[in-house]
Amino acid sequence: MTRKSLLVLIAVVAVVAGAGILALPQSSEWTTDSSEALTEFEAAMEASQKLYHQEARSHLERALELDPDFVAAKVRMADFCRWEDEGWAEQLMAEATAADLSRLTDRERFMIQRAQLLTDLRFDEARAQMGAYLEQHPDDPYVLHIKALGTWQRGELGEAERLNKRLLEISPNWVIAYNQLGYITMMQGRFAEAEEYFTSYRFIAPDQANPHDSLGELFIVLGRYDEARDSFDQALVQKPDFVAAFEHLAMVDALREDWDGAALEIERAIQTKEMSDETATRFRCGIDYWHLATDREWAEILKLAEGDCPPEKISDIGITIHVHHAACRLEQWDTALEIESAVNQLIEKNDGERPSNFRELLEPMAHHMTGVRLSLQEDFEGGIRKLKLADENLTYINAGIGILKLSNRLALATALRKAGHEAKSHALIDKVRAINPEIVQRYEERGMMANGM
């Protein structure tokens, strides 16, 4: 399996879209003979910090038109197009590597060497290279941000928090650091602190879409759906084609079982022309599966899997979970075991080259699926062990995974109750209620039965 297909497979409701990408300060030095190209490059970096990906790409394309030898622009463009046009990305990197490195700044040389190491999957060497660079340039905000992002992706949250705070000390206008700090504290369940960071982010950059979107994701996890909707609507006021906000609005509607509303939000996103056909199909199918699972239409889920929305084509682990749950409910144990085996093989096969946040996405989901199957086979103690493992490894990394973590806890509460551990079951439900009372209300309305259980 290629790195591209692996990355697509583990993307759940836009797992890291709101968490920030590389951005550059406008005061940095870049090697180009064209002042117009430099202006376009700086505009691209500003758009990147706002998470306006298409605008950033357009500015980079213009920068390269104005200066075809602009090495830093080639490296950044290679990052943008790597997953959709690998050939062009490789060509850009080959040209950048072949450039006269002696005429470049230390940072530009760092960019080229790091990109090549990552392309070759030489992660340890890339980390060592970064350490050596920061010894010489400890206050370079660009590289400090890369390091902070990397530690966050590896789950080193304490170090990621320290680095982002340091980043704000040396570069107070690096507002994406507030976004990172919001997600770092949100992942750990430090919700009040996360709200403070996201609110600060919104206060400092109220004219950007992402601060409103990030705060809305926190509100989803907390069950504050009206506030979430208001926040996403405000994101769209700032940028009417900010696709993530439409996706999150669809999630709010789905959590409220307003399926027509959820479908409408996806259609609105499509109308902006910013959502790809592949993404649109994935989200449409995701809403259809979610609807059928909520209505416990297990046979219809398997029909959908064999028809317009096959999991292997949609490449979405969340959809795979719905199909697995349906197979379990219909006692098609061989199908369920095949799904679990395929996911576990994927984890093992790519253990040495896993992309960012791999563990946070696939491994706990594999535990969740096995836990659901064992519980439905009335091996409650085995199911409880697996569901606990899923809970221990799931974080509130974004709205989608946060809701999955809460849903997994409710599945665990169901298994505990069926195993006779009533007190533990009620205590766990109370913990979920303290975070998101809305999701517990739905659970209780369904007779204390979690989706899939």
Disulfide bonds with the S-S distance in Angstrom:
Cys285-Cys309 2.03
